[in-house]
Amino acid sequence: MTKYNKLKCWIKYKVFHIKRTPEQTQEFWNKAEDDNWNKYKEGIEKSEFLGSLLHLIPLTFNDSILELGCNVGRNLNYLRTKGYKNLTGVELNKEAVKNSLKGFKIFDSSIEDFLKKSETKYGLIFTMAVLEHLPKKSEWVFAEMSKRAKYILTIEDEKSLNKICFPRNYKKIFESLGMKQIYECGCEGVHLTLTKGFKARVFQH
């Protein structure tokens, strides 16, 4: 692809990102392929990677932890097996919620609707390949996350730009909201789905 064509593609998706509504994004993920939830149960390496990052955060097993975009709850289930007890997830795909793993509460909701309705605060809010899909009109979510969490952990693709993935620097975003980044690393080698553009970041108030 020539530089000119790359620029055209970049402009196309930036415009798409600006115009896309939260409802369009939610509809896309709620209609994701029928067995997507089943495939998500695979990839325990990603949950183990998440667990290794939690050692950087002084959480007790009773501290409240929220995962935004948890699918069937693979990550939450892994944390449950490690002793964490106060676990909550949010997932808008109804098939994923219906077939979710047990031992924690999963709210059948979009991230936007959940944060509008709930004022609960958490010791940790984390995401894995979720915030990258939020359109520009949903960026208010970041401020709400910052208000609700003592710690935030993001594992997100910060480079890709296409119809469902929008690049952002989460260090700039959460530090502009008063949080401090205390750790970052690349994710290559963890799992084939965590490609070169992925960064893991930990923030604290």
The 8 nearest C-alpha neighbors of each residue, nearest first, counted from 0:
[[1, 4, 5, 2, 3, 6, 8, 7],
 [0, 2, 4, 3, 5, 6, 7, 8],
 [3, 1, 5, 4, 6, 0, 7, 8],
 [4, 2, 6, 1, 5, 7, 0, 8],
 [5, 3, 7, 1, 6, 2, 0, 8],
 [4, 6, 2, 8, 3, 7, 9, 1],
 [5, 7, 9, 3, 4, 8, 2, 10],
 [8, 6, 4, 10, 5, 9, 11, 3],
 [7, 9, 11, 5, 6, 10, 4, 12],
 [8, 10, 6, 12, 11, 7, 5, 13],
 [11, 9, 13, 7, 8, 12, 6, 14],
 [12, 10, 8, 14, 9, 13, 7, 15],
 [11, 13, 15, 14, 9, 10, 161, 16],
 [12, 14, 16, 10, 15, 11, 9, 17],
 [13, 15, 17, 12, 16, 11, 10, 18],
 [14, 16, 12, 18, 13, 17, 19, 11],
 [17, 15, 13, 14, 19, 18, 134, 12],
 [16, 18, 14, 135, 15, 19, 13, 134],
 [19, 17, 15, 16, 14, 20, 135, 136],
 [20, 18, 16, 17, 15, 134, 23, 21],
 [19, 21, 23, 22, 18, 136, 24, 134],
 [20, 22, 24, 23, 25, 137, 134, 136],
 [23, 21, 25, 20, 24, 26, 19, 27],
 [24, 22, 26, 20, 21, 25, 27, 19],
 [23, 25, 21, 27, 22, 26, 28, 20],
 [24, 26, 22, 28, 27, 23, 29, 21],
 [25, 27, 29, 23, 24, 28, 22, 30],
 [28, 26, 24, 30, 25, 29, 23, 31],
 [29, 27, 31, 30, 25, 26, 92, 24],
 [28, 30, 92, 26, 27, 31, 25, 91],
 [31, 29, 28, 27, 26, 32, 92, 33],
 [30, 32, 28, 29, 33, 27, 35, 92],
 [33, 31, 35, 34, 30, 36, 28, 29],
 [32, 34, 35, 31, 94, 36, 30, 37],
 [33, 35, 37, 36, 32, 38, 31, 94],
 [36, 34, 38, 37, 32, 33, 39, 31],
 [37, 35, 95, 39, 34, 38, 71, 70],
 [36, 38, 34, 39, 35, 40, 41, 95],
 [39, 37, 35, 40, 36, 41, 34, 42],
 [38, 40, 36, 41, 37, 35, 42, 71],
 [41, 39, 38, 37, 73, 42, 36, 71],
 [42, 40, 39, 38, 43, 37, 73, 44],
 [43, 41, 44, 45, 40, 39, 190, 46],
 [42, 44, 46, 45, 41, 47, 40, 73],
 [45, 43, 47, 42, 46, 48, 189, 190],
 [46, 44, 48, 43, 47, 42, 49, 190],
 [45, 47, 49, 74, 43, 48, 44, 50],
 [46, 48, 50, 44, 49, 45, 43, 51],
 [49, 47, 45, 51, 46, 50, 44, 52],
 [48, 50, 46, 52, 47, 51, 45, 53],
 [49, 51, 47, 53, 48, 52, 46, 78],
 [50, 52, 48, 49, 53, 54, 47, 55],
 [53, 51, 49, 54, 50, 55, 48, 56],
 [52, 54, 50, 55, 56, 51, 49, 58],
 [53, 55, 52, 56, 51, 50, 57, 58],
 [56, 54, 53, 52, 57, 51, 182, 201],
 [55, 57, 53, 54, 58, 52, 150, 201],
 [58, 56, 55, 59, 54, 53, 122, 150],
 [59, 57, 56, 62, 60, 122, 53, 61],
 [58, 60, 61, 62, 57, 83, 63, 122],
 [59, 61, 83, 62, 84, 82, 58, 85],
 [62, 60, 59, 84, 85, 83, 63, 58],
 [63, 61, 59, 122, 60, 58, 85, 64],
 [62, 64, 85, 121, 122, 86, 61, 123],
 [63, 65, 123, 86, 121, 124, 122, 85],
 [66, 64, 124, 87, 88, 86, 123, 125],
 [67, 65, 88, 125, 69, 126, 124, 68],
 [66, 68, 89, 126, 69, 88, 65, 110],
 [69, 67, 90, 89, 70, 129, 66, 126],
 [68, 70, 72, 88, 90, 66, 67, 89],
 [69, 71, 95, 72, 90, 68, 36, 96],
 [72, 70, 99, 95, 100, 96, 73, 36],
 [71, 73, 75, 69, 70, 74, 100, 76],
 [74, 72, 76, 75, 40, 71, 77, 46],
 [75, 73, 46, 77, 76, 72, 78, 69],
 [74, 76, 72, 78, 77, 73, 79, 86],
 [75, 77, 79, 73, 78, 74, 72, 80],
 [76, 78, 74, 80, 79, 75, 73, 46],
 [79, 77, 81, 75, 80, 76, 83, 74],
 [78, 80, 76, 83, 82, 81, 77, 75],
 [81, 79, 77, 78, 82, 76, 83, 75],
 [82, 80, 78, 79, 83, 77, 50, 60],
 [81, 83, 79, 80, 60, 84, 78, 61],
 [84, 82, 60, 79, 78, 81, 85, 61],
 [83, 85, 61, 60, 86, 79, 82, 62],
 [86, 84, 63, 61, 62, 64, 83, 87],
 [85, 87, 64, 103, 84, 63, 65, 75],
 [88, 86, 65, 104, 105, 103, 64, 66],
 [89, 87, 105, 66, 65, 69, 67, 106],
 [88, 90, 106, 67, 105, 68, 69, 108],
 [91, 89, 68, 107, 108, 69, 70, 92],
 [90, 92, 108, 109, 107, 93, 29, 89],
 [93, 91, 29, 95, 94, 90, 28, 96],
 [92, 94, 96, 95, 91, 97, 107, 29],
 [95, 93, 97, 96, 92, 98, 36, 33],
 [94, 96, 71, 36, 98, 92, 93, 70],
 [97, 95, 99, 93, 98, 94, 71, 107],
 [96, 98, 94, 95, 99, 93, 71, 92],
 [99, 97, 95, 96, 94, 71, 100, 36],
 [100, 98, 71, 96, 97, 95, 72, 101],
 [99, 101, 72, 71, 98, 76, 102, 73],
 [102, 100, 103, 99, 76, 104, 72, 71],
 [101, 103, 100, 104, 76, 79, 86, 84],
 [104, 102, 86, 101, 87, 105, 85, 75],
 [103, 105, 87, 88, 106, 86, 102, 101],
 [106, 104, 88, 89, 87, 107, 103, 90],
 [105, 107, 89, 108, 88, 90, 104, 87],
 [106, 108, 90, 91, 89, 96, 105, 93],
 [109, 107, 91, 90, 106, 113, 89, 112],
 [108, 110, 91, 112, 111, 113, 90, 25],
 [111, 109, 113, 112, 114, 108, 67, 89],
 [110, 112, 109, 114, 113, 115, 140, 137],
 [113, 111, 115, 109, 114, 110, 116, 108],
 [112, 114, 110, 116, 115, 111, 117, 108],
 [113, 115, 117, 111, 116, 112, 110, 143],
 [116, 114, 112, 113, 117, 111, 118, 110],
 [115, 117, 113, 114, 112, 118, 111, 119],
 [118, 116, 114, 119, 113, 115, 112, 120],
 [117, 119, 120, 116, 114, 147, 115, 113],
 [120, 118, 117, 121, 147, 114, 148, 116],
 [119, 121, 147, 148, 118, 122, 146, 63],
 [122, 120, 148, 63, 123, 64, 147, 124],
 [121, 123, 149, 63, 148, 62, 64, 150],
 [124, 122, 150, 64, 121, 148, 151, 149],
 [125, 123, 65, 151, 66, 64, 148, 152],
 [124, 126, 152, 66, 151, 153, 65, 123],
 [127, 125, 153, 67, 66, 129, 154, 128],
 [126, 128, 154, 129, 155, 153, 125, 130],
 [129, 127, 155, 131, 154, 130, 156, 126],
 [130, 128, 131, 127, 132, 68, 126, 155],
 [129, 131, 132, 133, 128, 155, 126, 127],
 [130, 132, 164, 129, 165, 133, 155, 128],
 [133, 131, 164, 130, 163, 129, 165, 134],
 [132, 134, 130, 131, 137, 135, 138, 24],
 [135, 133, 136, 137, 16, 19, 21, 132],
 [134, 136, 137, 138, 17, 16, 133, 19],
 [135, 137, 134, 138, 20, 21, 17, 139],
 [138, 136, 135, 139, 134, 140, 133, 21],
 [137, 139, 140, 135, 136, 141, 134, 133],
 [140, 138, 137, 141, 142, 143, 136, 135],
 [139, 141, 143, 138, 142, 137, 144, 111],
 [142, 140, 144, 139, 143, 138, 145, 173],
 [141, 143, 145, 144, 140, 139, 146, 176],
 [144, 142, 146, 140, 145, 141, 147, 139],
 [145, 143, 141, 147, 142, 146, 148, 140],
 [144, 146, 142, 143, 147, 148, 141, 176],
 [147, 145, 143, 144, 148, 142, 120, 149],
 [146, 148, 120, 144, 145, 121, 143, 119],
 [149, 147, 121, 150, 123, 122, 145, 120],
 [148, 150, 122, 204, 203, 123, 121, 151],
 [151, 149, 203, 123, 148, 202, 122, 124],
 [152, 150, 124, 202, 123, 125, 201, 148],
 [151, 153, 201, 125, 200, 202, 124, 126],
 [154, 152, 126, 200, 199, 125, 155, 127],
 [155, 153, 199, 127, 198, 126, 128, 200],
 [154, 156, 128, 197, 198, 127, 153, 157],
 [155, 157, 197, 196, 158, 131, 159, 198],
 [156, 158, 166, 167, 196, 197, 155, 168],
 [157, 159, 166, 196, 156, 160, 167, 197],
 [160, 158, 166, 164, 157, 165, 156, 161],
 [161, 159, 165, 164, 166, 158, 12, 162],
 [160, 162, 164, 163, 12, 159, 165, 9],
 [163, 161, 164, 12, 15, 160, 16, 165],
 [162, 164, 132, 161, 165, 160, 24, 131],
 [163, 165, 132, 161, 131, 160, 162, 159],
 [164, 166, 160, 131, 132, 159, 167, 161],
 [167, 165, 157, 158, 159, 160, 131, 164],
 [168, 166, 157, 169, 165, 158, 131, 172],
 [167, 169, 170, 171, 157, 172, 166, 158],
 [168, 170, 172, 171, 167, 173, 157, 200],
 [169, 171, 172, 168, 173, 174, 180, 200],
 [172, 170, 169, 174, 168, 173, 175, 167],
 [173, 171, 169, 175, 170, 174, 168, 176],
 [172, 174, 176, 175, 178, 170, 171, 169],
 [173, 175, 178, 177, 176, 171, 179, 172],
 [174, 176, 173, 172, 177, 171, 178, 170],
 [177, 175, 173, 174, 178, 142, 172, 145],
 [176, 178, 174, 175, 173, 179, 204, 145],
 [179, 177, 174, 204, 203, 173, 176, 202],
 [180, 178, 202, 203, 174, 181, 204, 177],
 [179, 181, 202, 201, 182, 203, 170, 178],
 [180, 182, 202, 201, 179, 203, 183, 200],
 [183, 181, 201, 200, 180, 184, 202, 199],
 [184, 182, 200, 199, 201, 198, 185, 181],
 [185, 183, 199, 198, 186, 200, 182, 197],
 [184, 186, 198, 187, 197, 199, 183, 195],
 [185, 187, 197, 189, 198, 193, 188, 184],
 [188, 186, 189, 195, 194, 185, 193, 190],
 [187, 189, 190, 186, 191, 193, 194, 185],
 [190, 188, 187, 186, 44, 45, 193, 48],
 [191, 189, 192, 193, 188, 44, 45, 187],
 [190, 192, 193, 194, 188, 189, 187, 42],
 [193, 191, 190, 194, 189, 42, 187, 45],
 [194, 192, 190, 191, 197, 186, 187, 189],
 [193, 195, 196, 192, 187, 197, 191, 186],
 [196, 194, 197, 187, 193, 186, 185, 156],
 [195, 197, 158, 156, 157, 194, 198, 159],
 [198, 196, 156, 155, 195, 186, 194, 157],
 [199, 197, 185, 154, 155, 184, 186, 200],
 [198, 200, 154, 184, 183, 153, 185, 155],
 [199, 201, 183, 153, 182, 152, 198, 154],
 [200, 202, 152, 182, 181, 180, 151, 183],
 [203, 201, 180, 151, 179, 150, 181, 178],
 [202, 204, 150, 179, 178, 149, 151, 180],
 [203, 178, 149, 179, 150, 177, 202, 148]]
